[in-house]
Amino acid sequence: MVLDIIGVVVTFLAVAVGAWFLAPYLVKVFQGQRVFLSPVLRPIERGTYRLMGVDETKEQTWIGYGVSVLMVTIASLIFTYLVLRLQDKLPLNPMGFGPVPADLAFNTAVSFTTNTNWQNYTGEQTMSYFSQMVGLVMHNFLSAATGIAMAVALVRGISSRQLKTLGNFYVDVTRATLYVLLPIAFVAALVLASQGAVQTLASYPVAHTLEGAAQTIAVGPFASQEAIKDLGNNGGGPFNANSAHPFENPNGFTNQFEIFLEILIPFALALMFGRWVGNIKQGIAIAATMAIVLFAGVGIAAWAEQSGNPALTNIGVSQANTATQAGGNMEGKSVVFGPIYSAQFAATTTGTSTGSVDSSHDSFTPIGGMVPLVLMQLGEVTPGGVGAGLYGMLVFAVLAVFIAGLMVGRTPEYLGKKIESREVRLASLVILTSAFNILVWTAISVLVPAGLKGPLNPGAHGFTEILYAFSSTNGNNGSAFAGLTGNTVYYNTALGIAMWTGRYFFYIPILALAGALAGKKMVPAGPGTFRTDTPLFVGLLIGVIIIVGALTFFPALALGPLLEQFQLAAGHLH
């Protein structure tokens, strides 16, 4: 157990170092400065603009930026839907898979377009290589680049001196893909392939067992997909077991490497923010807030899973950690990873919008399973998805300085921009949209017969499965409790709508907030200015995040994981 804890700490330290050095590179990329990859990538970048008919010097207002996001999104969604529906007529389909049913194709297309990657299908039995490589992986890059572009637009709005534009969406997406996602994903794919992750276009081989039976082994070009799956915080794996499958995640090193990929860019973007505004302490304050909440989540989940199932403890079953066994709650977990690494993976995959899993969250203890649920409900801002974490955290920062201003009776400011009623309303709208999307869809699903047919478990656990599903899809996370039958017309449709509104109803007020801040004058700091680069502000920001989350979701959590934990401790569940 001690070695596992050391492994957790080493991984987080590696992220801190990587993010620190990546941040200045991101500033140069999105400010259009020359970087070491420019001699190779700049000609490709210029050719891409010519192909799209984009003038890279022409900037967009927040409305134009938002319209561009929606246009690209809708076009790519239709493209993926058609690829899935016509799968049997397209190449690279050695197993002869048929077309994906219409409702499932809709759900999957929306899922990958919105960076959710919720999967109501078994990948190795449903998707051809072409569908995986073209229809789905294309979105792994595009949706991640869109999230980064949104964060960059908000940073421009905060840091600018009374401008009416936020940059150019097409330029930001192109640079995010060419200079950030593709190079890192390429190196990561080589690392994963070297460790045993599968990468081939051959048909599924057939093995003959010692008993004489034939076993078909699913393979594919998946080391490359695994790399961008985690780096881009997408999470949708080619195998149904996701990162618990040895062809995706072969050993303990790759498990920690995938965690590193998940949270590298989100933390780097926070530090990029500090460098961009000319005060690295601002970025460190945001990153520290993200880290503290994430570390708390990892600690609580690891403690709960290592402590084991209280119902088994009550009947005398030993779940202690020994030299020969990991101990704790091993249900639904790989013996390669154990409770602590599984808890770390669960927290990082839901503290970001990744959604990949190396264990079954449905088999976690109620408190252990509540951690990923809460991290999603907080808005996945700790550290959040690529881009999404930064702009979500900056929304909370706006609320935090507003509250601080109320305390001292002064108009609040953030980095020299006065925070007035319009900015507060937009920030509140972002948070309320998320809460509405989760709680209203959960309420509908526990009332209508089609919704009640989904959970495979009764009572509090079944309620948690529904609550988790809509928290995951609203947050564009994509992980599931795995105890919900999601491949039905009702859930394919309802979850698809939740994914779409969770992504793009969230974007509109974010861009409006960026536009509002961009148009404001810079106000010099004075004696009464509340500093936002201090430990005091970090504490206030954490308090705002926790209090808003508790006020919004505690009643629902009380009906789900908290109730189930009390029932387990009392021996009422078996």
Beta strands, then each sheet from edge to edge (+ up, - down):
strand 1: 206-208
strand 2: 214-216
strand 3: 413-414
strand 4: 417-418
sheet 1: 1+ 2-
sheet 2: 3+ 4-
end
